[in-house]
Amino acid sequence: MGLRVALAALALGISAAPALASDPFLRQNTTVRVVKEIGPSVVNITTERIVASRHPFSRGANPFFDSFFRDFFEPRLPETVQSLGSGVLIDAERHILTNEHVVGRASRIRVSLADGTEFDATLIGADPNNDIAVLKVDTDQRLPWLKPGRSNDLMVGEPVIAIGNPFGLSNTVTTGVISALNRSIRTEGRVYHGFLQTDASINPGNSGGPLVNAEGELIAITTAVYGGAQGIGFAIPIDIAKRVVDELIAHGEVTPVWLGLDFQDLDRRLAAAMDLPQDLRGVLVNRVLADSPARRADLRRGDVVTRLDGRPIESARSFYETLEISVTGQDLQIKFWRAGRLQTVRVKLEELPVRQAAQFVNEMLGMELRPRKAGGYTVRSVREGSGSARIGIVGGDLVLAINGTTLADDDSLRRSVLSLRGRSHALVVVQREGTRYHLTISLL
């Protein structure tokens, strides 16, 4: 019947194309349908942060005058700085998944829905290692939400859709494909592993928004743009995000984990001495701690770890960077070389015990610490010949921070110690007789 109508229209000199093009149902392709379905669950995030402003008499472009007014007119006047981002509602309890860098240090968080309705939101927890944060909308209303999907079966080349708030242009839709899997990127001194790469247009303000597949499933959270390039953006796979979200909702933070292994980098001379294959890359296990996950998995001194959870390991630091984005209870696959062949074992990550953290401080920094109720840790003793001893730390000094982490309790001590793994130096803030010193201590 349709063909007859079209032929009749042609015979009469009437074009059927306009009639067909005006039919909205014929224009509702996959992207249109997905956006209609998931769009209401996407939120725009506006944050406010109080910062110290320049003095009103500051010249701005002249560092001498800036320094003059800073020295003579402190304290500077506070001002409110706003920033924009995106997020997605992920459950009926009104939790929002977004990036940590979108809401970090915010004094107030506001979210707006696709229909323009605005609410305040509360930060439930944030993890800078994975750049993941969870908010909760301050309302009892039922809100639309999108159930997280899966990302372990993604294919390079499959189409994706991003929705976000680039440059404040709310609910902007862009499309593209998955360009690559398992990318590692470095930004501001931190390395992120396991990212998806996409050519869907991602701009400032998109951060924290959803990346979905052609079926409308939430597969990733957009997070970064490759500076100076076009068509290169990155997103956090939803499988990684879900593990972190569960920890943040349950505890407000990601619990520090450990395996109980010590490594040393494997150079060519060491590999030759051990008669290893020339193309073997990895790190050498030089200690397996007692009562640790690694010991229970039968990993041994002398094993050469080549891959961790599918990622190649070429240095001790790269191994620890992978642990930093892992959570308690997670199973990691470890590939290692032993007795002339590659072997594989699965290890379940466990929470780092406080006693083990204190032991690490003693081993790496050479200090025995005692917690103070007022915050910080008092140095009880310093091991002779250690980096702390060489730089002049003595018993009675007060350690306030390690590697940028303020030592307020046992959890902060554990986090600070884990940041030392695979590094050669530590930045330590020490107080003595009311004066604070920033010291760089060798861990070698």
Protein Blocks (a to p, Z undefined) as FASTA:
>chain_A
ZZmmmmmmmmnopafklmmmmpmklmmcfklmmmmmmmmmpccdddddddddddfkbghl
amklmmmmmmmmcccdddddddddddddfbfnopacddfklmgoiabdcdddfkopacdd
ddfbdcfklopacdddddfbdcdddddddfklccehiacdddddeehiahiacddddfbg
hiacdeehiacehiacdfbdcdehjgopacddfkopafbdcfbdcehiahiacdddfklm
mmmmmmmmmnopacdddehiacddddfklmmmnopafklgcdddfbdcehifklmnopae
hiacfbgghiacfbfklmmmmmmmpcehiacdddddeehiacddddddddddfklmmmmm
mmmnopacdddfkgpjddfbdcehiaklmnopaehiacfbgghiacfbfmlmmmmmmmmg
opabdcddddeehiacdddddfZZ
